[in-house]
Amino acid sequence: MVYGGTGIYYDQVILNVIGNARFTPPKKVGIQIDNPRWPDPFAGGTTTVPPPNISVIDENLRTPWNWNTQLGYRRELTRDLGVDVSLVYNRGYDHVFIKNTNAGRPGSANVNGDGAVRPDPQYTNVSFYSNYGEIRYKGLVVDVRKRMTGRLSYGANYVLSTA
């Protein structure tokens, strides 16, 4: 028996109410301060707070989508043994990718000597969410199955793929 199918599938960018609120203008998700320094009573009680991390959403963010297709051949070899061979293809477009647009230059150090020099010293990391992501997958799937006989059933699979 020959079988197949194809379809276009759309993803959801945000799956929860809090996330939906985060994706409304001005599209700054939040501020996060990692490992804040607390006042040291032995150093006079003063300290500095590291710059925060922020997340920014591309205002032109599009809905990610995939084109998935599969074509296969199924054959019964014996009364209780069958083989299934199929080709799988998946191509994804506009997937959300996170890029740190404020990464420090390698080998550089800021004034305090505690990190790399960043394009915008007001923040540590700026996570920029945009449609940079793509998916490309091709696969050959071979599946051998033995139906239940004499209290025994088994299956073996082999996948050869590239992604």
C-alpha positions as CSV (number, residue, x, y, z in Angstrom):
1,M,0.0,0.0,0.0
2,V,1.3,3.5,-0.9
3,Y,0.3,6.4,1.4
4,G,1.2,10.0,1.8
5,G,0.2,13.4,3.0
6,T,1.2,17.0,3.0
7,G,0.2,20.1,4.8
8,I,1.1,23.6,5.9
9,Y,1.1,24.1,9.6
10,Y,1.2,27.4,11.5
11,D,2.8,27.8,14.9
12,Q,1.7,30.0,17.8
13,V,4.2,32.6,18.8
14,I,3.0,32.9,22.3
15,L,1.0,30.2,24.2
16,N,-0.1,32.0,27.3
17,V,-1.8,35.2,28.6
18,I,1.3,36.6,30.3
19,G,3.3,36.0,27.1
20,N,0.6,37.7,25.0
21,A,0.8,40.8,27.2
22,R,4.6,40.8,26.8
23,F,4.3,40.9,23.0
24,T,2.2,44.1,22.9
25,P,3.8,47.5,22.3
26,P,6.3,48.8,23.3
27,K,7.5,45.1,23.0
28,K,10.1,45.2,25.8
29,V,9.5,42.0,27.6
30,G,11.1,42.7,30.9
31,I,14.2,43.5,32.9
32,Q,16.2,40.9,34.7
33,I,19.1,41.5,37.0
34,D,21.3,38.4,37.5
35,N,23.4,38.0,40.7
36,P,22.9,41.4,42.2
37,R,25.7,42.5,44.5
38,W,24.5,43.1,48.1
39,P,26.0,45.8,50.4
40,D,29.2,44.5,52.1
41,P,29.4,45.9,55.7
42,F,33.1,45.3,55.7
43,A,33.6,47.5,52.6
44,G,31.6,50.5,53.9
45,G,28.2,49.1,52.9
46,T,28.3,50.3,49.3
47,T,28.0,48.3,46.1
48,T,27.1,48.6,42.5
49,V,24.3,46.8,40.7
50,P,25.2,45.1,37.4
51,P,23.3,46.4,34.3
52,P,20.0,44.5,33.7
53,N,19.2,42.1,30.9
54,I,16.2,43.1,28.6
55,S,14.3,41.3,25.9
56,V,13.0,43.1,22.8
57,I,10.5,41.7,20.3
58,D,10.8,42.6,16.6
59,E,7.8,44.7,15.8
60,N,7.5,42.9,12.4
61,L,7.4,39.4,14.0
62,R,5.6,37.0,11.7
63,T,3.8,33.7,12.5
64,P,6.2,30.7,12.0
65,W,5.0,28.0,9.6
66,N,6.0,24.6,8.3
67,W,5.4,22.6,5.1
68,N,5.5,18.9,6.1
69,T,5.1,16.0,3.7
70,Q,5.5,12.2,3.9
71,L,5.3,9.5,1.2
72,G,5.5,5.9,2.2
73,Y,5.1,2.2,1.2
74,R,3.7,-0.5,3.6
75,R,4.0,-4.2,2.8
76,E,3.1,-7.4,4.6
77,L,6.0,-9.8,4.3
78,T,4.4,-12.7,6.2
79,R,1.2,-13.2,8.1
80,D,2.6,-11.4,11.2
81,L,5.5,-9.4,9.9
82,G,5.4,-6.1,8.0
83,V,7.7,-3.4,6.7
84,D,7.1,0.3,6.3
85,V,9.4,2.6,4.3
86,S,8.7,6.3,4.1
87,L,10.3,9.6,3.0
88,V,9.8,12.6,5.2
89,Y,10.3,16.2,4.3
90,N,9.9,19.2,6.6
91,R,10.6,22.8,5.7
92,G,10.0,25.6,8.2
93,Y,9.9,29.3,7.7
94,D,9.9,32.4,9.9
95,H,10.7,30.6,13.1
96,V,11.4,32.7,16.2
97,F,15.1,33.0,16.9
98,I,16.7,34.9,19.9
99,K,19.8,36.9,19.2
100,N,21.9,38.8,21.8
101,T,22.4,42.2,20.1
102,N,24.5,43.5,23.0
103,A,27.1,40.7,23.2
104,G,30.5,41.9,24.4
105,R,33.5,42.1,22.1
106,P,35.8,39.1,22.8
107,G,39.0,40.1,24.6
108,S,37.7,43.5,25.8
109,A,37.0,44.5,29.4
110,N,34.8,47.3,30.8
111,V,35.9,50.0,33.3
112,N,35.3,47.8,36.3
113,G,37.1,44.9,34.7
114,D,34.2,42.5,35.3
115,G,33.0,41.9,31.8
116,A,33.3,42.6,28.1
117,V,32.7,46.0,26.5
118,R,29.2,46.0,25.1
119,P,27.6,48.2,22.4
120,D,25.1,49.6,24.9
121,P,26.6,49.7,28.4
122,Q,23.2,50.4,29.9
123,Y,22.3,46.7,29.6
124,T,24.1,43.4,30.0
125,N,22.3,41.3,27.4
126,V,19.6,42.5,24.9
127,S,17.7,39.4,23.7
128,F,16.1,40.3,20.3
129,Y,13.3,38.0,19.2
130,S,12.9,37.9,15.4
131,N,12.1,35.6,12.5
132,Y,15.7,34.4,11.7
133,G,15.0,30.7,12.2
134,E,14.5,28.1,9.5
135,I,14.0,24.3,9.5
136,R,15.2,21.9,6.8
137,Y,14.7,18.2,7.4
138,K,14.8,15.2,5.0
139,G,14.5,11.6,6.3
140,L,14.2,8.0,5.3
141,V,12.4,5.9,7.8
142,V,12.4,2.0,7.7
143,D,10.1,0.3,10.2
144,V,9.8,-3.5,10.7
145,R,7.0,-4.8,13.0
146,K,6.0,-8.2,14.1
147,R,2.5,-8.6,15.4
148,M,1.6,-10.3,18.6
149,T,2.0,-14.1,18.3
150,G,2.8,-16.4,21.1
151,R,3.0,-13.5,23.6
152,L,5.8,-11.9,21.6
153,S,5.7,-8.6,19.6
154,Y,8.6,-6.5,18.4
155,G,9.6,-3.7,16.2
156,A,12.8,-2.3,14.7
157,N,13.3,1.2,13.2
158,Y,16.1,2.8,11.2
159,V,16.2,6.5,10.4
160,L,18.6,8.1,7.9
161,S,18.2,11.9,8.0
162,T,19.7,15.3,7.5
163,A,18.6,18.4,9.3
